[in-house]
Amino acid sequence: MKNATKILIILFGLTACVGGKNVSTSAASSVNTINSQHTESTQKLIDYKSYSVARIDNCGQSTAADSKTFSLFPGSNNGVKNQSFSDLNFSNWNHTTNGNATEWSNLKMDGSNYNFSDSVKVDSSCNNAQTFHMILLKKIANWDHQHSNGFECNILAQGYKFGDIENIVFDLKINSAKTNIPSISSIKTTYAKYVSNAVVDALDEGKINIGITLGDNTNLNASIIIQLDQEDLSDKWIRVTIPMNKLAFYQEINYKKTPKTQEDLRNVVINRMLIVGETKSGSTLRGNINSWNNNIPETFKEMDLSFKKIELQLK
Protein backbone atom coordinates (compact mmCIF):
# COMPACT_ATOMS: atom_id res chain seq x y z
CA MET A 1 0.00 0.00 0.00
CA LYS A 2 1.18 3.56 -0.49
CA ASN A 3 2.03 5.45 2.66
CA ALA A 4 0.30 8.45 1.12
CA THR A 5 -2.97 6.68 0.52
CA LYS A 6 -5.30 5.03 2.95
CA ILE A 7 -8.33 2.97 2.14
CA LEU A 8 -11.28 4.17 4.16
CA ILE A 9 -13.06 0.99 5.24
CA ILE A 10 -16.57 1.46 6.57
CA LEU A 11 -18.14 -1.65 8.05
CA PHE A 12 -21.29 -0.81 10.00
CA GLY A 13 -22.36 -4.39 10.80
CA LEU A 14 -24.38 -4.72 7.63
CA THR A 15 -27.01 -7.40 7.60
CA ALA A 16 -26.17 -9.23 4.36
CA CYS A 17 -24.79 -12.78 4.38
CA VAL A 18 -21.25 -13.42 3.22
CA GLY A 19 -21.51 -12.58 -0.43
CA GLY A 20 -24.56 -10.38 0.17
CA LYS A 21 -24.03 -6.93 -1.30
CA ASN A 22 -24.60 -3.56 0.36
CA VAL A 23 -23.80 -0.70 -1.99
CA SER A 24 -23.11 2.66 -0.38
CA THR A 25 -25.32 5.39 -1.80
CA SER A 26 -22.23 7.50 -2.35
CA ALA A 27 -20.03 4.70 -3.68
CA ALA A 28 -20.37 5.70 -7.30
CA SER A 29 -19.32 9.31 -6.74
CA SER A 30 -17.07 9.22 -3.70
CA VAL A 31 -13.32 8.71 -4.12
CA ASN A 32 -11.84 7.36 -0.89
CA THR A 33 -8.18 7.87 -1.74
CA ILE A 34 -6.34 10.73 -3.32
CA ASN A 35 -6.27 10.07 -7.03
CA SER A 36 -3.12 11.03 -8.91
CA GLN A 37 -2.42 10.50 -12.57
CA HIS A 38 0.85 8.75 -11.74
CA THR A 39 0.04 7.01 -8.47
CA GLU A 40 -1.95 3.84 -7.80
CA SER A 41 -5.08 4.64 -5.83
CA THR A 42 -8.40 3.05 -4.98
CA GLN A 43 -12.07 3.95 -5.13
CA LYS A 44 -14.43 1.95 -2.99
CA LEU A 45 -17.12 0.11 -4.90
CA ILE A 46 -18.95 -2.13 -2.43
CA ASP A 47 -19.12 -2.82 1.30
CA TYR A 48 -20.13 -6.34 2.16
CA LYS A 49 -20.82 -7.62 5.66
CA SER A 50 -17.33 -9.04 6.10
CA TYR A 51 -15.11 -7.32 3.50
CA SER A 52 -14.92 -4.41 1.11
CA VAL A 53 -14.12 -4.14 -2.60
CA ALA A 54 -12.41 -1.17 -4.25
CA ARG A 55 -11.45 -0.41 -7.83
CA ILE A 56 -7.73 0.11 -8.40
CA ASP A 57 -6.96 3.17 -10.49
CA ASN A 58 -3.56 3.62 -12.17
CA CYS A 59 -2.82 0.01 -11.35
CA GLY A 60 0.82 -0.74 -10.63
CA GLN A 61 2.06 2.85 -10.81
CA SER A 62 4.33 4.16 -8.03
CA THR A 63 3.32 1.52 -5.51
CA ALA A 64 5.03 0.95 -2.16
CA ALA A 65 4.27 -1.33 0.78
CA ASP A 66 3.31 0.16 4.12
CA SER A 67 5.80 -0.57 6.89
CA LYS A 68 3.19 -2.55 8.85
CA THR A 69 2.54 -5.16 6.20
CA PHE A 70 3.85 -8.56 5.20
CA SER A 71 3.55 -9.40 1.51
CA LEU A 72 3.07 -13.05 0.65
CA PHE A 73 3.17 -11.89 -2.97
CA PRO A 74 5.13 -10.07 -4.27
CA GLY A 75 7.65 -11.40 -1.78
CA SER A 76 9.28 -8.72 0.31
CA ASN A 77 11.86 -8.89 3.08
CA ASN A 78 13.39 -5.62 4.23
CA GLY A 79 12.46 -4.12 0.90
CA VAL A 80 14.19 -6.79 -1.20
CA LYS A 81 11.82 -8.50 -3.61
CA ASN A 82 12.07 -12.21 -4.21
CA GLN A 83 9.99 -13.55 -7.06
CA SER A 84 10.76 -17.28 -6.91
CA PHE A 85 7.62 -19.18 -5.93
CA SER A 86 9.68 -21.86 -4.19
CA ASP A 87 11.60 -19.23 -2.22
CA LEU A 88 8.29 -17.56 -1.38
CA ASN A 89 7.13 -20.93 0.02
CA PHE A 90 4.18 -21.30 -2.37
CA SER A 91 2.89 -24.79 -3.17
CA ASN A 92 -0.10 -25.97 -5.19
CA TRP A 93 -2.05 -28.95 -6.50
CA ASN A 94 -4.12 -29.84 -9.56
CA HIS A 95 -6.17 -33.05 -9.34
CA THR A 96 -7.39 -32.70 -12.92
CA THR A 97 -4.15 -34.24 -14.21
CA ASN A 98 -4.62 -37.47 -12.19
CA GLY A 99 -5.39 -39.51 -15.31
CA ASN A 100 -9.10 -40.04 -14.56
CA ALA A 101 -10.62 -38.71 -17.78
CA THR A 102 -14.19 -39.49 -16.68
CA GLU A 103 -13.92 -37.40 -13.53
CA TRP A 104 -12.94 -34.29 -15.48
CA SER A 105 -14.86 -34.84 -18.73
CA ASN A 106 -17.03 -31.74 -18.27
CA LEU A 107 -14.18 -29.27 -17.84
CA LYS A 108 -13.93 -26.64 -20.55
CA MET A 109 -10.21 -27.30 -21.18
CA ASP A 110 -7.53 -29.94 -20.73
CA GLY A 111 -6.30 -30.45 -17.19
CA SER A 112 -2.92 -28.74 -17.58
CA ASN A 113 -4.72 -25.42 -18.13
CA TYR A 114 -5.69 -25.46 -14.44
CA ASN A 115 -2.12 -25.56 -13.16
CA PHE A 116 -0.70 -22.87 -10.90
CA SER A 117 1.48 -20.34 -12.74
CA ASP A 118 4.95 -21.75 -13.22
CA SER A 119 6.49 -18.28 -13.09
CA VAL A 120 5.76 -14.65 -12.34
CA LYS A 121 4.24 -12.72 -15.23
CA VAL A 122 4.22 -9.04 -16.07
CA ASP A 123 0.74 -7.74 -16.77
CA SER A 124 0.31 -4.92 -19.26
CA SER A 125 -3.10 -4.10 -17.78
CA CYS A 126 -1.36 -3.09 -14.53
CA ASN A 127 1.69 -1.10 -15.68
CA ASN A 128 3.64 -4.36 -16.17
CA ALA A 129 3.33 -5.24 -12.48
CA GLN A 130 4.37 -8.73 -11.44
CA THR A 131 1.39 -11.08 -11.22
CA PHE A 132 0.51 -14.75 -11.15
CA HIS A 133 -2.50 -16.62 -12.46
CA MET A 134 -4.69 -19.64 -11.79
CA ILE A 135 -8.11 -20.87 -12.91
CA LEU A 136 -9.58 -22.03 -9.59
CA LEU A 137 -11.97 -24.98 -9.79
CA LYS A 138 -14.79 -26.10 -7.53
CA LYS A 139 -17.00 -29.13 -8.05
CA ILE A 140 -20.75 -28.57 -7.76
CA ALA A 141 -21.86 -32.16 -7.10
CA ASN A 142 -19.21 -34.48 -5.63
CA TRP A 143 -17.18 -33.71 -2.51
CA ASP A 144 -14.32 -35.97 -3.69
CA HIS A 145 -11.69 -33.59 -5.09
CA GLN A 146 -14.20 -30.79 -4.63
CA HIS A 147 -11.30 -28.32 -4.42
CA SER A 148 -9.92 -29.61 -7.68
CA ASN A 149 -6.93 -27.29 -7.53
CA GLY A 150 -5.60 -24.49 -5.34
CA PHE A 151 -2.50 -23.03 -3.77
CA GLU A 152 -1.06 -22.15 -0.40
CA CYS A 153 1.79 -20.19 1.11
CA ASN A 154 3.74 -21.30 4.18
CA ILE A 155 4.49 -18.34 6.47
CA LEU A 156 5.41 -20.23 9.65
CA ALA A 157 8.92 -18.76 9.67
CA GLN A 158 7.49 -15.25 10.02
CA GLY A 159 6.06 -16.10 13.45
CA TYR A 160 2.87 -14.08 12.98
CA LYS A 161 0.02 -14.96 15.32
CA PHE A 162 -3.70 -14.78 14.62
CA GLY A 163 -3.80 -11.80 16.97
CA ASP A 164 -1.16 -9.88 14.97
CA ILE A 165 -3.26 -9.43 11.81
CA GLU A 166 -5.53 -6.44 11.20
CA ASN A 167 -6.58 -7.09 7.58
CA ILE A 168 -5.97 -9.48 4.70
CA VAL A 169 -5.67 -7.71 1.33
CA PHE A 170 -5.88 -9.13 -2.19
CA ASP A 171 -5.27 -7.21 -5.41
CA LEU A 172 -6.77 -9.34 -8.17
CA LYS A 173 -8.46 -9.40 -11.54
CA ILE A 174 -11.24 -11.68 -12.75
CA ASN A 175 -10.40 -12.68 -16.31
CA SER A 176 -13.65 -13.07 -18.23
CA ALA A 177 -12.34 -15.05 -21.21
CA LYS A 178 -11.79 -18.30 -19.30
CA THR A 179 -14.19 -17.83 -16.39
CA ASN A 180 -17.07 -20.30 -16.74
CA ILE A 181 -19.64 -20.50 -13.95
CA PRO A 182 -22.89 -22.41 -14.49
CA SER A 183 -26.05 -20.42 -13.93
CA ILE A 184 -28.31 -21.40 -11.07
CA SER A 185 -31.06 -22.30 -13.53
CA SER A 186 -28.74 -24.68 -15.40
CA ILE A 187 -27.66 -26.32 -12.13
CA LYS A 188 -31.31 -26.84 -11.20
CA THR A 189 -31.97 -28.44 -14.57
CA THR A 190 -28.92 -30.71 -14.43
CA TYR A 191 -29.68 -31.99 -10.92
CA ALA A 192 -33.49 -31.89 -10.97
CA LYS A 193 -33.68 -35.66 -10.37
CA TYR A 194 -31.45 -35.48 -7.32
CA VAL A 195 -32.11 -32.32 -5.28
CA SER A 196 -34.74 -29.64 -4.88
CA ASN A 197 -34.44 -26.11 -6.20
CA ALA A 198 -34.12 -24.91 -2.61
CA VAL A 199 -30.98 -27.00 -2.13
CA VAL A 200 -29.40 -25.41 -5.21
CA ASP A 201 -30.37 -21.92 -4.04
CA ALA A 202 -28.66 -22.56 -0.72
CA LEU A 203 -25.53 -23.89 -2.42
CA ASP A 204 -24.54 -21.11 -4.80
CA GLU A 205 -25.45 -17.88 -6.57
CA GLY A 206 -23.50 -18.38 -9.79
CA LYS A 207 -20.73 -15.93 -8.90
CA ILE A 208 -17.01 -15.98 -8.12
CA ASN A 209 -16.29 -17.47 -4.70
CA ILE A 210 -12.82 -17.69 -3.16
CA GLY A 211 -12.14 -19.63 0.03
CA ILE A 212 -9.36 -18.19 2.22
CA THR A 213 -8.04 -20.06 5.25
CA LEU A 214 -5.30 -19.24 7.73
CA GLY A 215 -4.22 -22.27 9.74
CA ASP A 216 -1.69 -23.33 12.35
CA ASN A 217 0.24 -26.58 11.96
CA THR A 218 -2.41 -28.63 13.80
CA ASN A 219 -6.15 -28.00 13.48
CA LEU A 220 -6.80 -24.37 14.43
CA ASN A 221 -8.06 -22.17 11.60
CA ALA A 222 -9.68 -18.93 10.57
CA SER A 223 -11.51 -18.79 7.25
CA ILE A 224 -13.87 -16.85 5.04
CA ILE A 225 -15.52 -17.27 1.64
CA ILE A 226 -15.70 -14.05 -0.33
CA GLN A 227 -18.05 -13.52 -3.27
CA LEU A 228 -17.39 -11.29 -6.28
CA ASP A 229 -19.86 -10.58 -9.07
CA GLN A 230 -18.07 -11.33 -12.33
CA GLU A 231 -20.74 -9.46 -14.27
CA ASP A 232 -19.72 -6.21 -12.59
CA LEU A 233 -16.04 -6.76 -11.83
CA SER A 234 -14.50 -8.81 -14.66
CA ASP A 235 -11.34 -7.53 -16.36
CA LYS A 236 -10.80 -4.80 -13.75
CA TRP A 237 -8.12 -4.71 -11.08
CA ILE A 238 -9.77 -4.61 -7.67
CA ARG A 239 -8.66 -4.61 -4.05
CA VAL A 240 -10.45 -6.83 -1.55
CA THR A 241 -9.87 -5.90 2.09
CA ILE A 242 -10.92 -8.41 4.74
CA PRO A 243 -10.74 -7.45 8.43
CA MET A 244 -9.27 -10.33 10.41
CA ASN A 245 -12.08 -10.18 12.97
CA LYS A 246 -14.59 -11.04 10.22
CA LEU A 247 -13.14 -14.51 9.67
CA ALA A 248 -14.70 -17.59 11.29
CA PHE A 249 -12.36 -19.10 13.89
CA TYR A 250 -12.60 -22.83 14.64
CA GLN A 251 -10.90 -26.10 15.48
CA GLU A 252 -11.40 -28.85 12.90
CA ILE A 253 -10.97 -32.53 13.75
CA ASN A 254 -12.16 -35.26 11.35
CA TYR A 255 -14.05 -32.63 9.30
CA LYS A 256 -16.02 -31.49 12.36
CA LYS A 257 -15.65 -27.85 13.26
CA THR A 258 -15.80 -26.53 16.82
CA PRO A 259 -16.28 -22.74 16.90
CA LYS A 260 -13.57 -20.66 18.52
CA THR A 261 -13.18 -16.95 19.06
CA GLN A 262 -10.47 -14.68 17.76
CA GLU A 263 -9.26 -14.31 21.32
CA ASP A 264 -8.91 -18.10 21.63
CA LEU A 265 -6.40 -18.06 18.77
CA ARG A 266 -4.74 -14.74 19.57
CA ASN A 267 -1.36 -16.27 20.52
CA VAL A 268 -1.41 -19.16 18.03
CA VAL A 269 1.27 -18.91 15.31
CA ILE A 270 -0.03 -19.04 11.72
CA ASN A 271 1.50 -21.74 9.54
CA ARG A 272 -0.10 -21.14 6.14
CA MET A 273 -2.63 -19.36 3.97
CA LEU A 274 -4.73 -21.60 1.72
CA ILE A 275 -6.66 -20.37 -1.36
CA VAL A 276 -9.31 -22.43 -3.19
CA GLY A 277 -12.32 -21.97 -5.44
CA GLU A 278 -15.65 -22.32 -3.66
CA THR A 279 -19.41 -22.30 -3.84
CA LYS A 280 -21.21 -19.64 -1.83
CA SER A 281 -21.88 -22.13 0.97
CA GLY A 282 -18.57 -23.98 0.75
CA SER A 283 -20.47 -27.23 0.14
CA THR A 284 -21.39 -29.55 -2.72
CA LEU A 285 -24.69 -31.18 -3.59
CA ARG A 286 -23.59 -34.67 -2.53
CA GLY A 287 -24.55 -34.10 1.11
CA ASN A 288 -28.17 -33.76 -0.05
CA ILE A 289 -28.19 -36.73 -2.43
CA ASN A 290 -29.19 -39.88 -0.56
CA SER A 291 -28.18 -42.46 -3.15
CA TRP A 292 -24.94 -41.13 -4.54
CA ASN A 293 -23.51 -42.95 -7.57
CA ASN A 294 -20.81 -42.25 -10.11
CA ASN A 295 -23.35 -41.72 -12.88
CA ILE A 296 -24.44 -38.41 -11.38
CA PRO A 297 -22.96 -35.75 -13.69
CA GLU A 298 -20.34 -33.33 -12.45
CA THR A 299 -20.43 -29.58 -12.99
CA PHE A 300 -17.59 -27.17 -12.30
CA LYS A 301 -17.14 -23.54 -11.39
CA GLU A 302 -14.10 -22.31 -13.34
CA MET A 303 -12.82 -18.98 -11.98
CA ASP A 304 -9.92 -17.40 -13.88
CA LEU A 305 -8.01 -15.06 -11.56
CA SER A 306 -4.83 -13.01 -11.71
CA PHE A 307 -3.21 -11.88 -8.45
CA LYS A 308 -1.02 -8.79 -8.06
CA LYS A 309 -0.76 -8.71 -4.29
CA ILE A 310 -1.55 -10.89 -1.28
CA GLU A 311 -0.80 -9.03 1.91
CA LEU A 312 -1.22 -9.22 5.66
CA GLN A 313 -1.73 -5.82 7.25
CA LEU A 314 -0.37 -5.95 10.78
CA LYS A 315 -1.69 -4.25 13.89
C-alpha positions as CSV (number, residue, x, y, z in Angstrom):
1,M,0.0,0.0,0.0
2,K,1.2,3.6,-0.5
3,N,2.0,5.4,2.7
4,A,0.3,8.5,1.1
5,T,-3.0,6.7,0.5
6,K,-5.3,5.0,3.0
7,I,-8.3,3.0,2.1
8,L,-11.3,4.2,4.2
9,I,-13.1,1.0,5.2
10,I,-16.6,1.5,6.6
11,L,-18.1,-1.7,8.1
12,F,-21.3,-0.8,10.0
13,G,-22.4,-4.4,10.8
14,L,-24.4,-4.7,7.6
15,T,-27.0,-7.4,7.6
16,A,-26.2,-9.2,4.4
17,C,-24.8,-12.8,4.4
18,V,-21.2,-13.4,3.2
19,G,-21.5,-12.6,-0.4
20,G,-24.6,-10.4,0.2
21,K,-24.0,-6.9,-1.3
22,N,-24.6,-3.6,0.4
23,V,-23.8,-0.7,-2.0
24,S,-23.1,2.7,-0.4
25,T,-25.3,5.4,-1.8
26,S,-22.2,7.5,-2.4
27,A,-20.0,4.7,-3.7
28,A,-20.4,5.7,-7.3
29,S,-19.3,9.3,-6.7
30,S,-17.1,9.2,-3.7
31,V,-13.3,8.7,-4.1
32,N,-11.8,7.4,-0.9
33,T,-8.2,7.9,-1.7
34,I,-6.3,10.7,-3.3
35,N,-6.3,10.1,-7.0
36,S,-3.1,11.0,-8.9
37,Q,-2.4,10.5,-12.6
38,H,0.9,8.8,-11.7
39,T,0.0,7.0,-8.5
40,E,-2.0,3.8,-7.8
41,S,-5.1,4.6,-5.8
42,T,-8.4,3.1,-5.0
43,Q,-12.1,3.9,-5.1
44,K,-14.4,2.0,-3.0
45,L,-17.1,0.1,-4.9
46,I,-19.0,-2.1,-2.4
47,D,-19.1,-2.8,1.3
48,Y,-20.1,-6.3,2.2
49,K,-20.8,-7.6,5.7
50,S,-17.3,-9.0,6.1
51,Y,-15.1,-7.3,3.5
52,S,-14.9,-4.4,1.1
53,V,-14.1,-4.1,-2.6
54,A,-12.4,-1.2,-4.3
55,R,-11.4,-0.4,-7.8
56,I,-7.7,0.1,-8.4
57,D,-7.0,3.2,-10.5
58,N,-3.6,3.6,-12.2
59,C,-2.8,0.0,-11.4
60,G,0.8,-0.7,-10.6
61,Q,2.1,2.9,-10.8
62,S,4.3,4.2,-8.0
63,T,3.3,1.5,-5.5
64,A,5.0,0.9,-2.2
65,A,4.3,-1.3,0.8
66,D,3.3,0.2,4.1
67,S,5.8,-0.6,6.9
68,K,3.2,-2.5,8.9
69,T,2.5,-5.2,6.2
70,F,3.8,-8.6,5.2
71,S,3.5,-9.4,1.5
72,L,3.1,-13.0,0.6
73,F,3.2,-11.9,-3.0
74,P,5.1,-10.1,-4.3
75,G,7.7,-11.4,-1.8
76,S,9.3,-8.7,0.3
77,N,11.9,-8.9,3.1
78,N,13.4,-5.6,4.2
79,G,12.5,-4.1,0.9
80,V,14.2,-6.8,-1.2
81,K,11.8,-8.5,-3.6
82,N,12.1,-12.2,-4.2
83,Q,10.0,-13.5,-7.1
84,S,10.8,-17.3,-6.9
85,F,7.6,-19.2,-5.9
86,S,9.7,-21.9,-4.2
87,D,11.6,-19.2,-2.2
88,L,8.3,-17.6,-1.4
89,N,7.1,-20.9,0.0
90,F,4.2,-21.3,-2.4
91,S,2.9,-24.8,-3.2
92,N,-0.1,-26.0,-5.2
93,W,-2.1,-28.9,-6.5
94,N,-4.1,-29.8,-9.6
95,H,-6.2,-33.1,-9.3
96,T,-7.4,-32.7,-12.9
97,T,-4.1,-34.2,-14.2
98,N,-4.6,-37.5,-12.2
99,G,-5.4,-39.5,-15.3
100,N,-9.1,-40.0,-14.6
101,A,-10.6,-38.7,-17.8
102,T,-14.2,-39.5,-16.7
103,E,-13.9,-37.4,-13.5
104,W,-12.9,-34.3,-15.5
105,S,-14.9,-34.8,-18.7
106,N,-17.0,-31.7,-18.3
107,L,-14.2,-29.3,-17.8
108,K,-13.9,-26.6,-20.5
109,M,-10.2,-27.3,-21.2
110,D,-7.5,-29.9,-20.7
111,G,-6.3,-30.4,-17.2
112,S,-2.9,-28.7,-17.6
113,N,-4.7,-25.4,-18.1
114,Y,-5.7,-25.5,-14.4
115,N,-2.1,-25.6,-13.2
116,F,-0.7,-22.9,-10.9
117,S,1.5,-20.3,-12.7
118,D,5.0,-21.8,-13.2
119,S,6.5,-18.3,-13.1
120,V,5.8,-14.6,-12.3
121,K,4.2,-12.7,-15.2
122,V,4.2,-9.0,-16.1
123,D,0.7,-7.7,-16.8
124,S,0.3,-4.9,-19.3
125,S,-3.1,-4.1,-17.8
126,C,-1.4,-3.1,-14.5
127,N,1.7,-1.1,-15.7
128,N,3.6,-4.4,-16.2
129,A,3.3,-5.2,-12.5
130,Q,4.4,-8.7,-11.4
131,T,1.4,-11.1,-11.2
132,F,0.5,-14.8,-11.1
133,H,-2.5,-16.6,-12.5
134,M,-4.7,-19.6,-11.8
135,I,-8.1,-20.9,-12.9
136,L,-9.6,-22.0,-9.6
137,L,-12.0,-25.0,-9.8
138,K,-14.8,-26.1,-7.5
139,K,-17.0,-29.1,-8.1
140,I,-20.7,-28.6,-7.8
141,A,-21.9,-32.2,-7.1
142,N,-19.2,-34.5,-5.6
143,W,-17.2,-33.7,-2.5
144,D,-14.3,-36.0,-3.7
145,H,-11.7,-33.6,-5.1
146,Q,-14.2,-30.8,-4.6
147,H,-11.3,-28.3,-4.4
148,S,-9.9,-29.6,-7.7
149,N,-6.9,-27.3,-7.5
150,G,-5.6,-24.5,-5.3
151,F,-2.5,-23.0,-3.8
152,E,-1.1,-22.2,-0.4
153,C,1.8,-20.2,1.1
154,N,3.7,-21.3,4.2
155,I,4.5,-18.3,6.5
156,L,5.4,-20.2,9.7
157,A,8.9,-18.8,9.7
158,Q,7.5,-15.3,10.0
159,G,6.1,-16.1,13.4
160,Y,2.9,-14.1,13.0
161,K,0.0,-15.0,15.3
162,F,-3.7,-14.8,14.6
163,G,-3.8,-11.8,17.0
164,D,-1.2,-9.9,15.0
165,I,-3.3,-9.4,11.8
166,E,-5.5,-6.4,11.2
167,N,-6.6,-7.1,7.6
168,I,-6.0,-9.5,4.7
169,V,-5.7,-7.7,1.3
170,F,-5.9,-9.1,-2.2
171,D,-5.3,-7.2,-5.4
172,L,-6.8,-9.3,-8.2
173,K,-8.5,-9.4,-11.5
174,I,-11.2,-11.7,-12.7
175,N,-10.4,-12.7,-16.3
176,S,-13.7,-13.1,-18.2
177,A,-12.3,-15.1,-21.2
178,K,-11.8,-18.3,-19.3
179,T,-14.2,-17.8,-16.4
180,N,-17.1,-20.3,-16.7
181,I,-19.6,-20.5,-14.0
182,P,-22.9,-22.4,-14.5
183,S,-26.0,-20.4,-13.9
184,I,-28.3,-21.4,-11.1
185,S,-31.1,-22.3,-13.5
186,S,-28.7,-24.7,-15.4
187,I,-27.7,-26.3,-12.1
188,K,-31.3,-26.8,-11.2
189,T,-32.0,-28.4,-14.6
190,T,-28.9,-30.7,-14.4
191,Y,-29.7,-32.0,-10.9
192,A,-33.5,-31.9,-11.0
193,K,-33.7,-35.7,-10.4
194,Y,-31.5,-35.5,-7.3
195,V,-32.1,-32.3,-5.3
196,S,-34.7,-29.6,-4.9
197,N,-34.4,-26.1,-6.2
198,A,-34.1,-24.9,-2.6
199,V,-31.0,-27.0,-2.1
200,V,-29.4,-25.4,-5.2
201,D,-30.4,-21.9,-4.0
202,A,-28.7,-22.6,-0.7
203,L,-25.5,-23.9,-2.4
204,D,-24.5,-21.1,-4.8
205,E,-25.5,-17.9,-6.6
206,G,-23.5,-18.4,-9.8
207,K,-20.7,-15.9,-8.9
208,I,-17.0,-16.0,-8.1
209,N,-16.3,-17.5,-4.7
210,I,-12.8,-17.7,-3.2
211,G,-12.1,-19.6,0.0
212,I,-9.4,-18.2,2.2
213,T,-8.0,-20.1,5.3
214,L,-5.3,-19.2,7.7
215,G,-4.2,-22.3,9.7
216,D,-1.7,-23.3,12.3
217,N,0.2,-26.6,12.0
218,T,-2.4,-28.6,13.8
219,N,-6.1,-28.0,13.5
220,L,-6.8,-24.4,14.4
221,N,-8.1,-22.2,11.6
222,A,-9.7,-18.9,10.6
223,S,-11.5,-18.8,7.2
224,I,-13.9,-16.8,5.0
225,I,-15.5,-17.3,1.6
226,I,-15.7,-14.0,-0.3
227,Q,-18.0,-13.5,-3.3
228,L,-17.4,-11.3,-6.3
229,D,-19.9,-10.6,-9.1
230,Q,-18.1,-11.3,-12.3
231,E,-20.7,-9.5,-14.3
232,D,-19.7,-6.2,-12.6
233,L,-16.0,-6.8,-11.8
234,S,-14.5,-8.8,-14.7
235,D,-11.3,-7.5,-16.4
236,K,-10.8,-4.8,-13.8
237,W,-8.1,-4.7,-11.1
238,I,-9.8,-4.6,-7.7
239,R,-8.7,-4.6,-4.1
240,V,-10.5,-6.8,-1.6
241,T,-9.9,-5.9,2.1
242,I,-10.9,-8.4,4.7
243,P,-10.7,-7.4,8.4
244,M,-9.3,-10.3,10.4
245,N,-12.1,-10.2,13.0
246,K,-14.6,-11.0,10.2
247,L,-13.1,-14.5,9.7
248,A,-14.7,-17.6,11.3
249,F,-12.4,-19.1,13.9
250,Y,-12.6,-22.8,14.6
251,Q,-10.9,-26.1,15.5
252,E,-11.4,-28.8,12.9
253,I,-11.0,-32.5,13.8
254,N,-12.2,-35.3,11.4
255,Y,-14.0,-32.6,9.3
256,K,-16.0,-31.5,12.4
257,K,-15.6,-27.8,13.3
258,T,-15.8,-26.5,16.8
259,P,-16.3,-22.7,16.9
260,K,-13.6,-20.7,18.5
261,T,-13.2,-16.9,19.1
262,Q,-10.5,-14.7,17.8
263,E,-9.3,-14.3,21.3
264,D,-8.9,-18.1,21.6
265,L,-6.4,-18.1,18.8
266,R,-4.7,-14.7,19.6
267,N,-1.4,-16.3,20.5
268,V,-1.4,-19.2,18.0
269,V,1.3,-18.9,15.3
270,I,0.0,-19.0,11.7
271,N,1.5,-21.7,9.5
272,R,-0.1,-21.1,6.1
273,M,-2.6,-19.4,4.0
274,L,-4.7,-21.6,1.7
275,I,-6.7,-20.4,-1.4
276,V,-9.3,-22.4,-3.2
277,G,-12.3,-22.0,-5.4
278,E,-15.7,-22.3,-3.7
279,T,-19.4,-22.3,-3.8
280,K,-21.2,-19.6,-1.8
281,S,-21.9,-22.1,1.0
282,G,-18.6,-24.0,0.7
283,S,-20.5,-27.2,0.1
284,T,-21.4,-29.6,-2.7
285,L,-24.7,-31.2,-3.6
286,R,-23.6,-34.7,-2.5
287,G,-24.6,-34.1,1.1
288,N,-28.2,-33.8,0.0
289,I,-28.2,-36.7,-2.4
290,N,-29.2,-39.9,-0.6
291,S,-28.2,-42.5,-3.1
292,W,-24.9,-41.1,-4.5
293,N,-23.5,-42.9,-7.6
294,N,-20.8,-42.2,-10.1
295,N,-23.3,-41.7,-12.9
296,I,-24.4,-38.4,-11.4
297,P,-23.0,-35.8,-13.7
298,E,-20.3,-33.3,-12.5
299,T,-20.4,-29.6,-13.0
300,F,-17.6,-27.2,-12.3
301,K,-17.1,-23.5,-11.4
302,E,-14.1,-22.3,-13.3
303,M,-12.8,-19.0,-12.0
304,D,-9.9,-17.4,-13.9
305,L,-8.0,-15.1,-11.6
306,S,-4.8,-13.0,-11.7
307,F,-3.2,-11.9,-8.5
308,K,-1.0,-8.8,-8.1
309,K,-0.8,-8.7,-4.3
310,I,-1.5,-10.9,-1.3
311,E,-0.8,-9.0,1.9
312,L,-1.2,-9.2,5.7
313,Q,-1.7,-5.8,7.2
314,L,-0.4,-6.0,10.8
315,K,-1.7,-4.2,13.9
